[in-house]
């Protein structure tokens, strides 16, 4: 089964706006791929919802827990500094540790890389096209 790491912006976009990012998460719920995440990704998602969007903790738990339960948490051992944004590097570290096939993101820094150590980096709509072939 395909192993996929979603960037924080995919979770946030899915929860706030729906669209293609929410479709990606829907396919994760249907077990069409293995969803992998790390503690830094989880903390960033929950932190952005709390601080930037002022979601109460109960709402964050209701929205996020289903994804953390279907996903597999990994603990990255290797640090990388391939991107100027440290949060982007945490995504890369998760993907390396998870032996991911794909990183799905809307982040320009990551998308400009196209791939990292053999891991393809795609926008949600491109990932969906690949998944539904």
N, CA, C and O atoms as CSV, one atom per row, in Angstrom:
chain,resi,resn,atom,element,x,y,z
A,1,UNK,N,N,0.843,-1.182,0.000
A,1,UNK,CA,C,0.000,0.000,0.000
A,1,UNK,C,C,0.888,1.245,0.000
A,1,UNK,O,O,1.944,1.274,0.632
A,2,UNK,N,N,0.436,2.270,-0.721
A,2,UNK,CA,C,1.166,3.539,-0.783
A,2,UNK,C,C,1.285,4.158,0.595
A,2,UNK,O,O,0.342,4.140,1.386
A,3,UNK,N,N,2.454,4.705,0.869
A,3,UNK,CA,C,2.713,5.372,2.142
A,3,UNK,C,C,2.793,6.880,1.875
A,3,UNK,O,O,3.582,7.324,1.041
A,4,UNK,N,N,1.972,7.666,2.588
A,4,UNK,CA,C,1.814,9.084,2.273
A,4,UNK,C,C,1.919,9.940,3.536
A,4,UNK,O,O,1.318,9.636,4.566
A,5,UNK,N,N,2.698,11.020,3.426
A,5,UNK,CA,C,2.781,12.033,4.473
A,5,UNK,C,C,2.099,13.291,3.942
A,5,UNK,O,O,2.421,13.777,2.858
A,6,UNK,N,N,1.155,13.807,4.721
A,6,UNK,CA,C,0.475,15.050,4.359
A,6,UNK,C,C,1.115,16.202,5.123
A,6,UNK,O,O,1.369,16.103,6.323
A,7,UNK,N,N,1.368,17.282,4.420
A,7,UNK,CA,C,1.880,18.483,5.054
A,7,UNK,C,C,0.768,19.117,5.877
A,7,UNK,O,O,-0.416,18.891,5.625
A,8,UNK,N,N,1.157,19.895,6.841
A,8,UNK,CA,C,0.206,20.588,7.716
A,8,UNK,C,C,-0.842,21.350,6.926
A,8,UNK,O,O,-2.021,21.334,7.280
A,9,UNK,N,N,-0.419,22.021,5.850
A,9,UNK,CA,C,-1.363,22.853,5.099
A,9,UNK,C,C,-2.473,22.034,4.457
A,9,UNK,O,O,-3.548,22.568,4.184
A,10,UNK,N,N,-2.238,20.761,4.212
A,10,UNK,CA,C,-3.288,19.906,3.651
A,10,UNK,C,C,-4.361,19.639,4.709
A,10,UNK,O,O,-5.556,19.724,4.425
A,11,UNK,N,N,-3.928,19.317,5.924
A,11,UNK,CA,C,-4.894,19.116,7.015
A,11,UNK,C,C,-5.696,20.395,7.263
A,11,UNK,O,O,-6.923,20.360,7.356
A,12,UNK,N,N,-4.992,21.520,7.370
A,12,UNK,CA,C,-5.656,22.798,7.670
A,12,UNK,C,C,-6.650,23.157,6.568
A,12,UNK,O,O,-7.790,23.523,6.857
A,13,UNK,N,N,-6.227,23.055,5.314
A,13,UNK,CA,C,-7.118,23.369,4.195
A,13,UNK,C,C,-8.334,22.451,4.183
A,13,UNK,O,O,-9.455,22.898,3.940
A,14,UNK,N,N,-8.106,21.162,4.448
A,14,UNK,CA,C,-9.215,20.210,4.473
A,14,UNK,C,C,-10.231,20.580,5.547
A,14,UNK,O,O,-11.436,20.593,5.296
A,15,UNK,N,N,-9.739,20.878,6.738
A,15,UNK,CA,C,-10.636,21.153,7.866
A,15,UNK,C,C,-11.344,22.496,7.747
A,15,UNK,O,O,-12.470,22.647,8.221
A,16,UNK,N,N,-10.692,23.473,7.118
A,16,UNK,CA,C,-11.292,24.802,7.015
A,16,UNK,C,C,-12.092,25.022,5.733
A,16,UNK,O,O,-13.124,25.693,5.744
A,17,UNK,N,N,-11.605,24.446,4.619
A,17,UNK,CA,C,-12.183,24.794,3.319
A,17,UNK,C,C,-12.709,23.603,2.524
A,17,UNK,O,O,-13.455,23.790,1.563
A,18,UNK,N,N,-12.333,22.381,2.906
A,18,UNK,CA,C,-12.792,21.202,2.170
A,18,UNK,C,C,-12.010,21.000,0.886
A,18,UNK,O,O,-10.779,21.015,0.897
A,19,UNK,N,N,-12.711,20.813,-0.212
A,19,UNK,CA,C,-12.092,20.673,-1.531
A,19,UNK,C,C,-11.197,19.452,-1.660
A,19,UNK,O,O,-11.417,18.425,-1.018
A,20,UNK,N,N,-10.182,19.587,-2.504
A,20,UNK,CA,C,-9.271,18.468,-2.799
A,20,UNK,C,C,-8.554,17.957,-1.545
A,20,UNK,O,O,-8.421,16.745,-1.380
A,21,UNK,N,N,-8.082,18.850,-0.651
A,21,UNK,CA,C,-7.447,18.327,0.565
A,21,UNK,C,C,-8.382,17.432,1.387
A,21,UNK,O,O,-7.945,16.419,1.932
A,22,UNK,N,N,-9.647,17.795,1.477
A,22,UNK,CA,C,-10.590,16.955,2.213
A,22,UNK,C,C,-10.823,15.634,1.487
A,22,UNK,O,O,-11.017,14.601,2.128
A,23,UNK,N,N,-10.806,15.658,0.165
A,23,UNK,CA,C,-10.918,14.406,-0.600
A,23,UNK,C,C,-9.741,13.494,-0.286
A,23,UNK,O,O,-9.910,12.284,-0.133
A,24,UNK,N,N,-8.539,14.079,-0.188
A,24,UNK,CA,C,-7.353,13.284,0.148
A,24,UNK,C,C,-7.568,12.604,1.503
A,24,UNK,O,O,-7.335,11.403,1.637
A,25,UNK,N,N,-8.005,13.361,2.496
A,25,UNK,CA,C,-8.240,12.779,3.815
A,25,UNK,C,C,-9.358,11.732,3.777
A,25,UNK,O,O,-9.306,10.738,4.502
A,26,UNK,N,N,-10.358,11.955,2.939
A,26,UNK,CA,C,-11.421,10.964,2.784
A,26,UNK,C,C,-10.892,9.642,2.268
A,26,UNK,O,O,-11.316,8.580,2.726
A,27,UNK,N,N,-9.975,9.694,1.322
A,27,UNK,CA,C,-9.377,8.456,0.802
A,27,UNK,C,C,-8.482,7.798,1.847
A,27,UNK,O,O,-8.340,6.575,1.859
A,28,UNK,N,N,-7.881,8.593,2.720
A,28,UNK,CA,C,-7.119,8.016,3.833
A,28,UNK,C,C,-8.064,7.245,4.753
A,28,UNK,O,O,-7.737,6.150,5.212
A,29,UNK,N,N,-9.242,7.823,5.021
A,29,UNK,CA,C,-10.230,7.147,5.866
A,29,UNK,C,C,-10.720,5.847,5.237
A,29,UNK,O,O,-11.091,4.907,5.942
A,30,UNK,N,N,-10.719,5.802,3.911
A,30,UNK,CA,C,-11.130,4.588,3.198
A,30,UNK,C,C,-9.969,3.616,3.029
A,30,UNK,O,O,-10.103,2.590,2.362
A,31,UNK,N,N,-8.839,3.937,3.629
A,31,UNK,CA,C,-7.638,3.091,3.604
A,31,UNK,C,C,-7.129,2.830,2.189
A,31,UNK,O,O,-6.661,1.735,1.876
A,32,UNK,N,N,-7.230,3.861,1.334
A,32,UNK,CA,C,-6.694,3.734,-0.018
A,32,UNK,C,C,-5.184,3.968,-0.035
A,32,UNK,O,O,-4.516,3.694,-1.032
A,33,UNK,N,N,-4.657,4.475,1.073
A,33,UNK,CA,C,-3.216,4.608,1.267
A,33,UNK,C,C,-2.956,4.664,2.763
A,33,UNK,O,O,-3.864,4.913,3.556
A,34,UNK,N,N,-1.714,4.430,3.134
A,34,UNK,CA,C,-1.322,4.525,4.537
A,34,UNK,C,C,-0.959,5.964,4.847
A,34,UNK,O,O,-0.076,6.540,4.210
A,35,UNK,N,N,-1.637,6.543,5.821
A,35,UNK,CA,C,-1.399,7.908,6.253
A,35,UNK,C,C,-0.371,7.885,7.377
A,35,UNK,O,O,-0.551,7.199,8.383
A,36,UNK,N,N,0.706,8.640,7.196
A,36,UNK,CA,C,1.776,8.683,8.182
A,36,UNK,C,C,2.002,10.112,8.639
A,36,UNK,O,O,1.904,11.048,7.845
A,37,UNK,N,N,2.302,10.276,9.910
A,37,UNK,CA,C,2.547,11.607,10.456
A,37,UNK,C,C,3.526,11.487,11.615
A,37,UNK,O,O,3.812,10.392,12.098
A,38,UNK,N,N,4.027,12.627,12.047
A,38,UNK,CA,C,4.940,12.670,13.190
A,38,UNK,C,C,4.382,13.617,14.235
A,38,UNK,O,O,3.455,14.379,13.962
A,39,UNK,N,N,4.943,13.568,15.418
A,39,UNK,CA,C,4.519,14.462,16.490
A,39,UNK,C,C,4.637,15.930,16.078
A,39,UNK,O,O,3.721,16.703,16.358
A,40,UNK,N,N,5.740,16.352,15.418
A,40,UNK,CA,C,5.800,17.754,14.986
A,40,UNK,C,C,4.693,18.153,14.011
A,40,UNK,O,O,4.199,19.279,14.077
A,41,UNK,N,N,4.296,17.260,13.114
A,41,UNK,CA,C,3.200,17.569,12.185
A,41,UNK,C,C,1.899,17.700,12.968
A,41,UNK,O,O,1.140,18.649,12.770
A,42,UNK,N,N,1.650,16.752,13.847
A,42,UNK,CA,C,0.426,16.795,14.665
A,42,UNK,C,C,0.377,18.080,15.491
A,42,UNK,O,O,-0.654,18.751,15.537
A,43,UNK,N,N,1.477,18.417,16.135
A,43,UNK,CA,C,1.518,19.621,16.973
A,43,UNK,C,C,1.323,20.887,16.146
A,43,UNK,O,O,0.676,21.832,16.598
A,44,UNK,N,N,1.880,20.909,14.935
A,44,UNK,CA,C,1.709,22.092,14.094
A,44,UNK,C,C,0.252,22.239,13.646
A,44,UNK,O,O,-0.302,23.337,13.688
A,45,UNK,N,N,-0.362,21.142,13.220
A,45,UNK,CA,C,-1.772,21.194,12.802
A,45,UNK,C,C,-2.633,21.719,13.951
A,45,UNK,O,O,-3.396,22.670,13.784
A,46,UNK,N,N,-2.501,21.094,15.105
A,46,UNK,CA,C,-3.329,21.479,16.242
A,46,UNK,C,C,-3.005,22.893,16.723
A,46,UNK,O,O,-3.901,23.629,17.136
A,47,UNK,N,N,-1.725,23.275,16.670
A,47,UNK,CA,C,-1.319,24.609,17.078
A,47,UNK,C,C,-1.855,25.700,16.166
A,47,UNK,O,O,-2.281,26.753,16.640
A,48,UNK,N,N,-1.836,25.459,14.864
A,48,UNK,CA,C,-2.360,26.442,13.906
A,48,UNK,C,C,-3.868,26.611,14.107
A,48,UNK,O,O,-4.379,27.730,14.097
A,49,UNK,N,N,-4.567,25.503,14.288
A,49,UNK,CA,C,-6.014,25.595,14.509
A,49,UNK,C,C,-6.322,26.386,15.777
A,49,UNK,O,O,-7.273,27.167,15.808
A,50,UNK,N,N,-5.526,26.188,16.815
A,50,UNK,CA,C,-5.760,26.877,18.088
A,50,UNK,C,C,-5.362,28.344,18.022
A,50,UNK,O,O,-6.141,29.222,18.392
A,51,UNK,N,N,-4.145,28.607,17.550
A,51,UNK,CA,C,-3.608,29.969,17.623
A,51,UNK,C,C,-4.103,30.869,16.498
A,51,UNK,O,O,-4.552,31.989,16.743
A,52,UNK,N,N,-4.021,30.382,15.278
A,52,UNK,CA,C,-4.380,31.226,14.133
A,52,UNK,C,C,-5.891,31.303,13.917
A,52,UNK,O,O,-6.424,32.353,13.558
A,53,UNK,N,N,-6.569,30.186,14.138
A,53,UNK,CA,C,-8.001,30.141,13.838
A,53,UNK,C,C,-8.874,30.106,15.092
A,53,UNK,O,O,-10.101,30.066,14.999
A,54,UNK,N,N,-8.241,30.120,16.260
A,54,UNK,CA,C,-8.936,30.231,17.547
A,54,UNK,C,C,-9.944,29.118,17.793
A,54,UNK,O,O,-11.003,29.342,18.380
A,55,UNK,N,N,-9.603,27.913,17.337
A,55,UNK,CA,C,-10.466,26.770,17.603
A,55,UNK,C,C,-10.280,26.350,19.059
A,55,UNK,O,O,-9.148,26.311,19.542
A,56,UNK,N,N,-11.362,26.037,19.769
A,56,UNK,CA,C,-11.217,25.488,21.122
A,56,UNK,C,C,-10.666,24.056,21.055
A,56,UNK,O,O,-10.829,23.366,20.049
A,57,UNK,N,N,-10.020,23.627,22.128
A,57,UNK,CA,C,-9.391,22.306,22.149
A,57,UNK,C,C,-10.370,21.185,21.833
A,57,UNK,O,O,-10.012,20.231,21.141
A,58,UNK,N,N,-11.586,21.282,22.322
A,58,UNK,CA,C,-12.572,20.236,22.067
A,58,UNK,C,C,-12.858,20.103,20.564
A,58,UNK,O,O,-12.991,18.993,20.051
A,59,UNK,N,N,-12.950,21.219,19.878
A,59,UNK,CA,C,-13.201,21.209,18.436
A,59,UNK,C,C,-11.995,20.635,17.681
A,59,UNK,O,O,-12.158,19.887,16.716
A,60,UNK,N,N,-10.799,20.989,18.124
A,60,UNK,CA,C,-9.573,20.443,17.517
A,60,UNK,C,C,-9.556,18.928,17.682
A,60,UNK,O,O,-9.281,18.200,16.728
A,61,UNK,N,N,-9.848,18.456,18.882
A,61,UNK,CA,C,-9.857,17.010,19.127
A,61,UNK,C,C,-10.871,16.296,18.243
A,61,UNK,O,O,-10.564,15.261,17.652
A,62,UNK,N,N,-12.078,16.847,18.152
A,62,UNK,CA,C,-13.119,16.230,17.321
A,62,UNK,C,C,-12.719,16.177,15.846
A,62,UNK,O,O,-12.997,15.196,15.157
A,63,UNK,N,N,-12.068,17.232,15.370
A,63,UNK,CA,C,-11.692,17.305,13.961
A,63,UNK,C,C,-10.466,16.455,13.633
A,63,UNK,O,O,-10.412,15.826,12.576
A,64,UNK,N,N,-9.490,16.433,14.528
A,64,UNK,CA,C,-8.199,15.810,14.213
A,64,UNK,C,C,-8.053,14.361,14.652
A,64,UNK,O,O,-7.415,13.571,13.957
A,65,UNK,N,N,-8.629,13.999,15.785
A,65,UNK,CA,C,-8.424,12.646,16.324
A,65,UNK,C,C,-8.740,11.528,15.327
A,65,UNK,O,O,-8.010,10.537,15.289
A,66,UNK,N,N,-9.800,11.646,14.517
A,66,UNK,CA,C,-10.043,10.555,13.563
A,66,UNK,C,C,-8.855,10.312,12.627
A,66,UNK,O,O,-8.580,9.170,12.259
A,67,UNK,N,N,-8.161,11.370,12.246
A,67,UNK,CA,C,-7.020,11.210,11.338
A,67,UNK,C,C,-5.812,10.650,12.067
A,67,UNK,O,O,-5.069,9.843,11.509
A,68,UNK,N,N,-5.609,11.072,13.315
A,68,UNK,CA,C,-4.475,10.518,14.063
A,68,UNK,C,C,-4.711,9.031,14.343
A,68,UNK,O,O,-3.762,8.249,14.404
A,69,UNK,N,N,-5.985,8.642,14.514
A,69,UNK,CA,C,-6.290,7.232,14.791
A,69,UNK,C,C,-6.092,6.336,13.567
A,69,UNK,O,O,-5.623,5.205,13.693
A,70,UNK,N,N,-6.448,6.842,12.385
A,70,UNK,CA,C,-6.269,5.998,11.190
A,70,UNK,C,C,-4.845,6.051,10.672
A,70,UNK,O,O,-4.414,5.167,9.932
A,71,UNK,N,N,-4.117,7.084,11.057
A,71,UNK,CA,C,-2.739,7.224,10.612
A,71,UNK,C,C,-1.780,6.466,11.505
A,71,UNK,O,O,-2.151,5.941,12.555
A,72,UNK,N,N,-0.547,6.423,11.062
A,72,UNK,CA,C,0.514,5.781,11.822
A,72,UNK,C,C,1.532,6.848,12.192
A,72,UNK,O,O,2.090,7.515,11.319
A,73,UNK,N,N,1.771,7.006,13.484
A,73,UNK,CA,C,2.752,7.989,13.953
A,73,UNK,C,C,4.158,7.402,13.831
A,73,UNK,O,O,4.403,6.260,14.219
A,74,UNK,N,N,5.062,8.190,13.293
A,74,UNK,CA,C,6.464,7.793,13.207
A,74,UNK,C,C,7.303,8.791,14.003
A,74,UNK,O,O,6.904,9.936,14.211
A,75,UNK,N,N,8.459,8.336,14.436
A,75,UNK,CA,C,9.360,9.188,15.218
A,75,UNK,C,C,10.645,9.377,14.422
A,75,UNK,O,O,11.535,8.528,14.462
A,76,UNK,N,N,10.741,10.488,13.701
A,76,UNK,CA,C,11.946,10.714,12.891
A,76,UNK,C,C,13.212,10.735,13.742
A,76,UNK,O,O,13.268,11.354,14.804
A,77,UNK,N,N,14.219,10.039,13.237
A,77,UNK,CA,C,15.508,9.994,13.917
A,77,UNK,C,C,16.521,10.910,13.253
A,77,UNK,O,O,17.462,11.383,13.890
A,78,UNK,N,N,16.317,11.152,11.982
A,78,UNK,CA,C,17.267,11.949,11.202
A,78,UNK,C,C,16.759,13.373,11.033
A,78,UNK,O,O,15.574,13.587,10.774
A,79,UNK,N,N,17.649,14.344,11.180
A,79,UNK,CA,C,17.305,15.752,10.964
A,79,UNK,C,C,17.790,16.152,9.565
A,79,UNK,O,O,18.864,15.741,9.127
A,80,UNK,N,N,16.987,16.954,8.881
A,80,UNK,CA,C,17.390,17.487,7.578
A,80,UNK,C,C,17.190,19.003,7.586
A,80,UNK,O,O,16.428,19.548,8.384
A,81,UNK,N,N,17.893,19.655,6.681
A,81,UNK,CA,C,17.750,21.113,6.534
A,81,UNK,C,C,17.766,21.478,5.055
A,81,UNK,O,O,18.521,22.348,4.621
A,82,UNK,N,N,16.922,20.800,4.296
A,82,UNK,CA,C,16.868,20.990,2.852
A,82,UNK,C,C,16.009,22.188,2.447
A,82,UNK,O,O,16.119,22.671,1.320
A,83,UNK,N,N,15.153,22.674,3.355
A,83,UNK,CA,C,14.252,23.805,3.082
A,83,UNK,C,C,14.552,24.946,4.040
A,83,UNK,O,O,15.006,24.720,5.162
A,84,UNK,N,N,14.296,26.180,3.595
A,84,UNK,CA,C,14.519,27.319,4.490
A,84,UNK,C,C,13.562,27.363,5.680
A,84,UNK,O,O,13.904,27.928,6.719
A,85,UNK,N,N,12.379,26.784,5.550
A,85,UNK,CA,C,11.397,26.770,6.624
A,85,UNK,C,C,11.564,25.489,7.444
A,85,UNK,O,O,11.417,24.393,6.903
A,86,UNK,N,N,11.869,25.608,8.743
A,86,UNK,CA,C,12.061,24.402,9.569
A,86,UNK,C,C,10.847,23.479,9.573
A,86,UNK,O,O,11.002,22.261,9.657
A,87,UNK,N,N,9.634,24.043,9.481
A,87,UNK,CA,C,8.432,23.194,9.454
A,87,UNK,C,C,8.423,22.290,8.224
A,87,UNK,O,O,7.955,21.154,8.288
A,88,UNK,N,N,8.938,22.796,7.108
A,88,UNK,CA,C,9.035,21.967,5.896
A,88,UNK,C,C,10.019,20.823,6.115
A,88,UNK,O,O,9.794,19.707,5.646
A,89,UNK,N,N,11.092,21.096,6.816
A,89,UNK,CA,C,12.071,20.049,7.104
A,89,UNK,C,C,11.490,18.957,7.985
A,89,UNK,O,O,11.860,17.792,7.842
A,90,UNK,N,N,10.580,19.310,8.901
A,90,UNK,CA,C,9.930,18.297,9.747
A,90,UNK,C,C,9.090,17.354,8.887
A,90,UNK,O,O,8.998,16.164,9.188
A,91,UNK,N,N,8.475,17.874,7.819
A,91,UNK,CA,C,7.701,17.034,6.907
A,91,UNK,C,C,8.637,16.064,6.177
A,91,UNK,O,O,8.334,14.878,6.045
A,92,UNK,N,N,9.762,16.575,5.712
A,92,UNK,CA,C,10.740,15.724,5.033
A,92,UNK,C,C,11.272,14.640,5.975
A,92,UNK,O,O,11.429,13.487,5.573
A,93,UNK,N,N,11.545,15.010,7.211
A,93,UNK,CA,C,12.042,14.034,8.189
A,93,UNK,C,C,11.020,12.936,8.438
A,93,UNK,O,O,11.374,11.761,8.530
A,94,UNK,N,N,9.767,13.316,8.547
A,94,UNK,CA,C,8.699,12.338,8.729
A,94,UNK,C,C,8.644,11.390,7.533
A,94,UNK,O,O,8.549,10.173,7.695
A,95,UNK,N,N,8.703,11.955,6.346
A,95,UNK,CA,C,8.608,11.135,5.131
A,95,UNK,C,C,9.778,10.158,5.010
A,95,UNK,O,O,9.595,9.019,4.579
A,96,UNK,N,N,10.964,10.594,5.385
A,96,UNK,CA,C,12.130,9.696,5.347
A,96,UNK,C,C,11.929,8.542,6.321
A,96,UNK,O,O,12.085,7.376,5.959
A,97,UNK,N,N,11.582,8.879,7.556
A,97,UNK,CA,C,11.405,7.853,8.588
A,97,UNK,C,C,10.279,6.895,8.215
A,97,UNK,O,O,10.375,5.694,8.468
A,98,UNK,N,N,9.213,7.420,7.616
A,98,UNK,CA,C,8.046,6.616,7.253
A,98,UNK,C,C,8.271,5.791,5.987
A,98,UNK,O,O,7.436,4.966,5.615
A,99,UNK,N,N,9.400,6.021,5.336
A,99,UNK,CA,C,9.654,5.389,4.034
A,99,UNK,C,C,8.476,5.667,3.103
A,99,UNK,O,O,7.958,4.773,2.434
A,100,UNK,N,N,8.070,6.944,3.084
A,100,UNK,CA,C,6.904,7.364,2.304
A,100,UNK,C,C,7.175,7.297,0.807
A,100,UNK,O,O,8.308,7.439,0.348
A,101,UNK,N,N,6.109,7.078,0.073
A,101,UNK,CA,C,6.167,7.149,-1.385
A,101,UNK,C,C,5.877,8.569,-1.853
A,101,UNK,O,O,6.396,9.020,-2.874
A,102,UNK,N,N,5.030,9.274,-1.079
A,102,UNK,CA,C,4.560,10.595,-1.489
A,102,UNK,C,C,4.514,11.546,-0.305
A,102,UNK,O,O,4.255,11.147,0.831
A,103,UNK,N,N,4.774,12.822,-0.600
A,103,UNK,CA,C,4.456,13.930,0.286
A,103,UNK,C,C,3.408,14.748,-0.458
A,103,UNK,O,O,3.609,15.110,-1.617
A,104,UNK,N,N,2.297,15.039,0.200
A,104,UNK,CA,C,1.243,15.844,-0.404
A,104,UNK,C,C,1.234,17.183,0.318
A,104,UNK,O,O,1.125,17.242,1.543
A,105,UNK,N,N,1.351,18.263,-0.459
A,105,UNK,CA,C,1.503,19.590,0.124
A,105,UNK,C,C,1.009,20.673,-0.815
A,105,UNK,O,O,0.863,20.454,-2.018
A,106,UNK,N,N,0.756,21.831,-0.258
A,106,UNK,CA,C,0.491,23.030,-1.043
A,106,UNK,C,C,1.629,24.027,-0.886
A,106,UNK,O,O,1.551,25.143,-1.400
A,107,UNK,N,N,2.684,23.636,-0.182
A,107,UNK,CA,C,3.806,24.518,0.122
A,107,UNK,C,C,4.751,24.656,-1.069
A,107,UNK,O,O,5.241,23.662,-1.606
A,108,UNK,N,N,4.996,25.890,-1.468
A,108,UNK,CA,C,5.831,26.158,-2.641
A,108,UNK,C,C,7.265,25.640,-2.472
A,108,UNK,O,O,7.832,25.075,-3.407
A,109,UNK,N,N,7.854,25.833,-1.277
A,109,UNK,CA,C,9.229,25.363,-1.075
A,109,UNK,C,C,9.350,23.862,-1.321
A,109,UNK,O,O,10.282,23.403,-1.981
A,110,UNK,N,N,8.407,23.114,-0.789
A,110,UNK,CA,C,8.443,21.664,-0.980
A,110,UNK,C,C,8.103,21.287,-2.419
A,110,UNK,O,O,8.765,20.435,-3.011
A,111,UNK,N,N,7.079,21.915,-2.979
A,111,UNK,CA,C,6.682,21.599,-4.355
A,111,UNK,C,C,7.797,21.885,-5.349
A,111,UNK,O,O,7.966,21.152,-6.323
A,112,UNK,N,N,8.549,22.937,-5.112
A,112,UNK,CA,C,9.664,23.269,-6.009
A,112,UNK,C,C,10.738,22.184,-6.014
A,112,UNK,O,O,11.492,22.065,-6.980
A,113,UNK,N,N,10.813,21.395,-4.946
A,113,UNK,CA,C,11.800,20.311,-4.875
A,113,UNK,C,C,11.434,19.150,-5.805
A,113,UNK,O,O,12.318,18.426,-6.264
A,114,UNK,N,N,10.140,18.967,-6.085
A,114,UNK,CA,C,9.590,17.864,-6.892
A,114,UNK,C,C,9.726,16.504,-6.218
A,114,UNK,O,O,8.786,15.709,-6.231
A,115,UNK,N,N,10.878,16.233,-5.635
A,115,UNK,CA,C,11.079,14.983,-4.899
A,115,UNK,C,C,12.214,15.197,-3.903
A,115,UNK,O,O,12.981,16.154,-4.006
A,116,UNK,N,N,12.302,14.296,-2.951
A,116,UNK,CA,C,13.369,14.346,-1.964
A,116,UNK,C,C,13.732,12.924,-1.592
A,116,UNK,O,O,12.906,12.178,-1.065
A,117,UNK,N,N,14.964,12.556,-1.866
A,117,UNK,CA,C,15.461,11.206,-1.574
A,117,UNK,C,C,14.505,10.137,-2.092
A,117,UNK,O,O,14.216,9.159,-1.402
A,118,UNK,N,N,14.023,10.337,-3.309
A,118,UNK,CA,C,13.159,9.360,-3.957
A,118,UNK,C,C,11.691,9.454,-3.593
A,118,UNK,O,O,10.885,8.654,-4.069
A,119,UNK,N,N,11.324,10.431,-2.748
A,119,UNK,CA,C,9.932,10.612,-2.331
A,119,UNK,C,C,9.327,11.712,-3.195
A,119,UNK,O,O,9.806,12.846,-3.175
A,120,UNK,N,N,8.288,11.395,-3.950
A,120,UNK,CA,C,7.645,12.377,-4.815
A,120,UNK,C,C,6.855,13.380,-3.988
A,120,UNK,O,O,6.241,13.025,-2.982
A,121,UNK,N,N,6.876,14.646,-4.425
A,121,UNK,CA,C,6.166,15.713,-3.729
A,121,UNK,C,C,5.124,16.290,-4.680
A,121,UNK,O,O,5.458,16.810,-5.745
A,122,UNK,N,N,3.849,16.191,-4.282
A,122,UNK,CA,C,2.738,16.576,-5.160
A,122,UNK,C,C,1.731,17.476,-4.450
A,122,UNK,O,O,1.613,17.453,-3.225
A,123,UNK,N,N,1.010,18.267,-5.240
A,123,UNK,CA,C,-0.157,19.005,-4.753
A,123,UNK,C,C,-1.296,18.005,-4.529
A,123,UNK,O,O,-1.289,16.920,-5.111
A,124,UNK,N,N,-2.269,18.362,-3.691
A,124,UNK,CA,C,-3.392,17.444,-3.476
A,124,UNK,C,C,-4.099,17.018,-4.764
A,124,UNK,O,O,-4.433,15.843,-4.916
A,125,UNK,N,N,-4.333,17.950,-5.694
A,125,UNK,CA,C,-5.052,17.565,-6.921
A,125,UNK,C,C,-4.235,16.602,-7.771
A,125,UNK,O,O,-4.800,15.686,-8.368
A,126,UNK,N,N,-2.923,16.787,-7.839
A,126,UNK,CA,C,-2.081,15.855,-8.604
A,126,UNK,C,C,-2.014,14.486,-7.930
A,126,UNK,O,O,-1.996,13.454,-8.601
A,127,UNK,N,N,-1.978,14.488,-6.608
A,127,UNK,CA,C,-1.990,13.218,-5.883
A,127,UNK,C,C,-3.294,12.466,-6.143
A,127,UNK,O,O,-3.279,11.256,-6.368
A,128,UNK,N,N,-4.418,13.178,-6.114
A,128,UNK,CA,C,-5.707,12.536,-6.383
A,128,UNK,C,C,-5.750,11.934,-7.780
A,128,UNK,O,O,-6.271,10.834,-7.966
A,129,UNK,N,N,-5.215,12.637,-8.751
A,129,UNK,CA,C,-5.167,12.094,-10.119
A,129,UNK,C,C,-4.383,10.807,-10.153
A,129,UNK,O,O,-4.789,9.837,-10.794
A,130,UNK,N,N,-3.249,10.795,-9.458
A,130,UNK,CA,C,-2.424,9.579,-9.406
A,130,UNK,C,C,-3.162,8.458,-8.682
A,130,UNK,O,O,-3.154,7.314,-9.139
A,131,UNK,N,N,-3.790,8.772,-7.572
A,131,UNK,CA,C,-4.474,7.780,-6.753
A,131,UNK,C,C,-5.643,7.148,-7.501
A,131,UNK,O,O,-5.910,5.955,-7.349
A,132,UNK,N,N,-6.338,7.944,-8.306
A,132,UNK,CA,C,-7.561,7.475,-8.975
A,132,UNK,C,C,-7.339,6.907,-10.365
A,132,UNK,O,O,-8.303,6.593,-11.064
A,133,UNK,N,N,-6.087,6.769,-10.779
A,133,UNK,CA,C,-5.803,6.173,-12.089
A,133,UNK,C,C,-6.242,4.737,-12.150
A,133,UNK,O,O,-6.077,4.085,-13.181
